[in-house]
């Protein structure tokens, strides 16, 4: 599962990179692109860091960051969708699924 999530979060980051290249080159488009690129790529980077955690407590803390970044990505994707710039429904769904997966992992870890 860990390897699958590494691949999945990296794929999400790559999809976000591709997506931001399509956003309008306006003040608002650039601002949202900058925010989304940071949060979207951070999901993968922080998940990789979490897998190298030295303890369950450290792992849970780092997964908390992953959850925050995936949720923030979902917000920016919602804004893009609502502005009608491009269809981001698949990326938005993936962000939502990643949040749910990582929340579930944290709950299981805390109930050990």
N, C-alpha and C positions, 0 to 999 in steps of 0.2 A: 504493500500500500504506500509506503514512504516513497518508493521510486516512482510510482504512478502519480503521486501528488507533486513530486519535483517536476516531472514532465508536464503535468497539467498546469501548474502555476507558471512555468516558463512559457508554455504555449499561450497562456493568458497574457503574459507580458509582451510577447511578440505580436499578438493580435492587437493589443493596445497601441504598440508602436506603429503598426500599420494604420490603425484607425486615426490616430492624431495627425498623420500626414495628409489626411483627407479633410480635415477641419478647415473652415474658412480662415483666410489670413486677415482677420480683423482683430481689433483690440480684444473683444470678448472671446473670439475663437482661439486666439493665442493664449489668453489667460487660462481658459479651461483646458486647452491642450497641455500647458505646462503643469497644471495641477494633476491632470489625469495621467500624464506620463510618469510623474513622480509616484503617485499612489499605485498605479497599475503595475509598474515594474518592481515596486517595493514588496508586493505580495510574494513574488518569487524569491527575491533576495532574502527577505526575512524568514520565509519558510526554510530555505537552505540553512540559514543561521540557526533556526530552531532545532533542526535535525542534528546539529553539532552541540546542542546543549549538554552541559555537564551534569545536570540533575533534572528531575521531573519539574521542580519549581522553576528552574530557568527555562525549560522547554515551554511550560504553560505561559510564562511571561512573554516569551517571544511569539508564541502563537497568538497571544492577545494583540500584539502589534499587527500580525497578519490579518486578523479579523478586522481591526480598525482600518487598515489600508484597503482591504477588499470592499468594506462598506463605503468608504470614501469614494472609491472608484465607481461603485454603483450610483452614488449621488451624481457624480460628474456625467456618467452615462445617461442618467435620467434627464439631466439638464440638456444634453445634446439632443436626446430624443424629443423632448418637449419643444426645443427650439426648431425642430424639424430639419436640422442640418443634414443628418444622414441616419440611416436605420442602424441602430446599435442594439437591437433586441437580443441577438445571440450573445453579445458581450455582456449585456446587462444580466441576462439569465445566468451566465457563467459566474459573474461576480456574486450573484445571489446564492448560487449553489456552493461556491467556495466558502462564503460566510457560514452557511449552514453546516458544511462538513467540518470546518475548524471549530465552530461552537460545539458541535457534537464531540469532537476529540477532546476539547478542554473539559467538558462535563464528565466524560469517561475517565479522564486522568484524575480529576478531583474526587471521583467516587471509588477510586482504588482502595 
